[in-house]
């Protein structure tokens, strides 16, 4: 078997990897965001059908990755013209720190999670157990984490009917909320969508209503009634609001009012605000809860059993030395703060995890407040520019319908003739006079292919009001940072898609 510890082979392969990363970093903005079909096929054909008996070794493995596998991957996934989903990119320092963190093989993280799914699972799990603590139907201190699933609640209106012990109330939730409800045992059937208004399935142009353009507002009267009834019968309620709905970028209206209702009736308020604007490695996100006790109750050790001995942290020495007397108060305070930090084992789903905190820290240190402010502003301005182009009758307005345009009253800082979208997402479809009218059920898919197959930019499909639509999500730190190349690529791809030949 080849020696994987050979220093010369490692140094040589490291140089290859470094050269590849450097070339990719330099050329990424001008590279095609997607591979060709033949490149994908070649990569698939290069994959072994089974693990080889004799390993390839360092050099053989690196050559295989660089020459065979990477050719079939999304080349521009971290580039400035990849507008599919809200993926962001990776800033230079975060990329280097991710490489460094992998080499350190350390155990860190706190509440740094893998993304929206893990964060929402943690949020609903914490909420679930916090709500059951004081349930009038259960012993004091009852949690699912410790005691398992409780019995259902008898319905006060029907002796033969039962209610779930926990339910979720939301409006247009992200898909990961549904997955979180499934994983935590709350159940997808117990997630109630409670909008003040609903977009009819036959809606095509989706004309916005000024106080609730896209149906993200709660029916506050219905919400209050739901919370009041739940409190009376002892049912726990998690209310989920959104800061950046996945299709429109819109925010849940009236969040302070919703928060007050939750406080009044003892419901848990969960805010889903998953964005990728930190531009750190993709499987990196953060979860916050008001108290550490909520995390430890659900993800910490059993209060009956304690932390397993092999996972306990043993300090090398707690004794005060003579040198400590020479330290200033700031250092001593930092030591005390560090000593009081909870174990990462008590604050997350995984016991074993990558050092995601390092590239996150590197990104924060590299960009600072001003750097991230610039990224967010630049991304939003790029999306606004696309929105204006799509509504200009002399430009994209000939062929496209912009779905998530803000009504003028929602954005008083703009003139009545200025088109804006809420954030960094452009939701659109072909106009009725284009080759891709919404009355044709295949139009969104055909338009998607017409845009993406040019390999200039990458967008994704979705559905809005029961009708197919497309989405441009601008979240990469590179987009619009180097001249007009990205803008020209967007206009070219969207224009070419409307030509009969598609080029």
Beta strands, then each sheet from edge to edge (+ up, - down):
strand 1: 112-113
strand 2: 153-154
strand 3: 162-163
strand 4: 166-170
strand 5: 191-193
strand 6: 236-242
strand 7: 268-272
strand 8: 285-286
strand 9: 400-402
strand 10: 425-430
strand 11: 460-464
strand 12: 467-473
sheet 1: 1+ 8-
sheet 2: 2+ 3-
sheet 3: 5+ 4+ 6+ 7+
sheet 4: 9+ 10- 12+ 11-
end
